[in-house]
Amino acid sequence: MINWIVSYPKSGNTFLRLLLGDYFYSREDNIENFQFLTNIIQYPNSKFYKNLISSKQKFYDFLYCKKFWEEHQNILKKNNPFIKTHNTLFYKEECFTNSQITKSAIYIIRDPRNVFLSMKNYLMEDDNVILDYMLGDVFRSEYPLNIKVQHTHIGNWETNYLSWQKGIFLFPIKFVKYEDLLKNTKEEFLKILLFLKDYNNFDINLDKINSVVENNTFKKLSDKELKNGFPEASYNGKSKFFDKGPDRDFKKDLPKFISDQIESRFKDTMIKLNYL
């Protein structure tokens, strides 16, 4: 069965997958080039639909693709204990997954003002394009934004989070702040592993946890990207994936008119999460 690694885009999903991938799948021959990340696939993804749909063009039709959610996840759950997604848990009244397929989910949430800056660096798009993306009801997850890829319903920063909050009665979901995971990586990662251990059969190895945390400091990840590249770097090949990390600060870098719009739109949820 599946343990979902979930987030709104640019909210820390990759950092958690690096920690989990290193803990469960890393070897000497794959640690430097990040190849262990291939063990945690993303869903939906066109290559996993190739045997279920007759035309790749159909993959760009969300209403068509969502018909295969259950069928496809029943295939994936046999060999993929961890799967990444940006999909909302609910699209209207339809659920993205269910308790017969899913063991648990971990949802990573990040201050939307820093999400904006991280997304802008990654996509190298105009401020208004990024703002429209974050405030809108988005049906895409692949880049660039001017390509209509509609296989995933992301919603906006708030609706994505609230959708998974709504699902806590379906299966266990752990919510983790990206800021806490960055600041107290060892402590938070141990909490995540203990959560997962309740629903999966594996051992907690404190020496391994120490090694994983040491291997995945932001500086080491940034250095490895410079040396070997990063397989999930921006499509444009110009922006650095591990760009600022813990040094990204909307208070210094985000224009006030953008911060004001984000805070106004997501005020209630940001207050509940202590972002305001």
N, C-alpha and C positions, 0 to 999 in steps of 0.2 A: 504493500500500500504506500501511498504518497505522503511525504511531509513537504508542504509547500513553503517556499521562501518567497515572501510577498513584499512588495513595496510599490509606492508611486515611483516613477522613474527618477533617477539621480538622488535617491534617498538612503543609500547605504546597502542595497541588496548585494552588490558586488563584494563589498568588504566582508559581509557575513558569509557569502559563498566561498571567499578565499579562506576564511577561518575553518569552515566546515570541510572544504575540499582538502585543505592541508591536513586536518585531523584524520580524515577517513581515507584519503586517496593518494596523498603525496608519496613520491619516491625520489631517490637521488637524481634520477634521469628526467624528472618532469617538474621539479620544484622551481627551477630558475626561469623556465619559459611559460609557466602558468598552465601547462597542459592538463593538470589534474582538474581544472575547472570544467573540462568537457564531460566530467562525470555528473555535473549538475546542469542539466539541459534547461532551456527555456521553452515554455509552452504558453500559447500556441506558437508554432513555428512551421513554416511551409514544408520543410523537409520531412516532418513527421506526419504530414497529411498526404504524402505522395501516393500512398496505397489506398487512400480513402476517397479521394476526389479525382475526377477525370481530367480536370483542367486547372493549372496553377492559377489562372485568372480567377477561378472560384474562391481561391484563398483570400482574395481581396474583398469578398462579400461576407461581412460579419454575420448577417442573418442566415446565410447558408452554412458558414463554418460552425456556428454554435450548435447546429444540429448534431455534430459529431463529438461534442465535448465528452459525453459519458462513454461512448464507444471507444474513443481514442484513449482516454485516460485509463480505461480498463486494460488496454494493451500496455500502456506505459507503466502502470503500477507494478507490473511483474518484475521489472529490472531497473527501476528508477526510484530509489527511496527518497531522493531529494529532487525537487523540480522548482525552478524559478518561474514566477509569473508577475505581470503587472496588471492582470485582469481584475476587475471588480468581482466580488463574490456573487453579487446579484445583478442581473440585467433585467430591470423591471421585476417581474415575479419569478424569473428563471434563475436557478442556481448554477454557478460555474462548475461545482463539484458536489460530492455528497459523502456521507459517512461510510459508505461501502467501498469507496475509493480512497478516501483521505483518512490518515491517522491523526495528523495534526498540522498546524500552520504556525509560522513565525512571521509576524508583520513588523517591518522596520519603518519607522516614521521619523521624519526630519523637519526641522523648521522650514516652512515654505519659502522664506526669504533667502535662505542659503540654497535651497533647491533651485530657485530661480538663477542664482549666480552660477551654480554648478552646471545647470542645463545650458546656460548661455555660453559658457566656456566649451562645453562638449559640442554643441551644435553650431556655434559661431553664427548665430542668427540675430536679427534685429530685436531690440527690446520688446517691441510691440508684438512680434511673432511669438516670442517666448511667453509673454503675458497672456496672450489669447489662448495659448496651449494650456497654461496652468489654470486659467479661470473658466475654460470652456468645458464642453462635454465631449471628450476626445474618444474617437474610435480608431486609434492607431497606436502602434508602439515601435515601428521601425522608422528609421531616418533615411533621408532628410524629410523635413516636415511637409515639403511641397509634393511629396509622392503620396497618393491616397492608398494607404495600406490599412485595411479596416478589419483585420482579423481579431483584434483585441479591443475590448471596451475598457478604457482607462478611467473615463470620467474626468474629474478634476482632482486637485490635491485633497480636498475635503471629502468629496463623495467616494473616492477610492478607499480612504481610511474608514469612513462610516459604514461602507458596505461590508467590510470585514468585521467591524465591530458588531454588526447586526447578526453575524454568523456564529457567535460564541455558543449558541445553544446546539449547533450542529455537530461540532467536534472541537477538541481543545485548540485554542489559539493563544499564543503568547505575543504580547505587544512589547516592542523594544524601541527605545529612542536611539537613533544613530549617535546622537551627542554623548549618551552614556556609554555606548559601545566603544566609541573613540577614546573617551576620557578614562574609563575603567575597563579596558579590554579583557583582562584576565578574569575579573570578577563577573562581568556580564556574560562572557563566553561560557564560563562554568555554569551559570544559571541556565543558559540556553541548552547546554548539554544535559543538565539534570532534568530539564523539562522534556527533552527528546527521549531520554532514557526511560521515562514513564511509559512510552508507547513504542519503543524500539529496543532490540536486544544488542547491546554493546557495552563495553567496559569504560569507565571513567579513569583516564590515566593522567595524573597530575603532571608528570614529567613531560608527557606529550603536549598537554595544554601549555605549559611554559615554553616549549619549543615553538609551538604554533604562534603564540603571541609574539615571541621574539622574531620569528621569521616574517611577520606581517606588520611590523611598524610602518608608518607611512613613509619614512625615509627609505627603508629597505625596498618597499614596493615601488617607490619612485625611481630608485637606483636601478632596480631590475627592469623597469619599463624602458629606461634610457639605454640599457645595455642590450636587451633582447626584444624590446617591443612588448605590446600587450594586445592579445587577440581580440579584445572587445573595445579597442580604442575607437575614436570617432571615425565615421565613414569618410570624413574629409581629409584624414591623415595629418591634420595640421595642429590640432589641439592635443594637449597632454592629458591622459586620463587621470593619473595621480598628480593633480595640479597643485592644489593648496591644502586639501583635506582639513585638518583641525585649524589651520590658519585662515580658512575662508570666513569672512566676517561681514555680514550684510550691513552692520552699523557703519563700516568704513567704505564699502564698495557699492552698495545698492542705492540708486537714486531715490529720493524721498517720494516722488510721485508714484513710483512702482511699489515701494514698501507700503504706502498708504492704501493703494488699491488692494493689495494682498491682505493687509490687516483688516480692511473694511469687509471684504468678501468672506473671509474665514474667521472672523472675530470670535464667535462662540467656541468653535473647536480649538482655536489657538489658546484661548483662555483656559479651557479645560486641560489642555496639555502643558500649561504653564509656559507657553511661548509668548504670551502677553501678560 
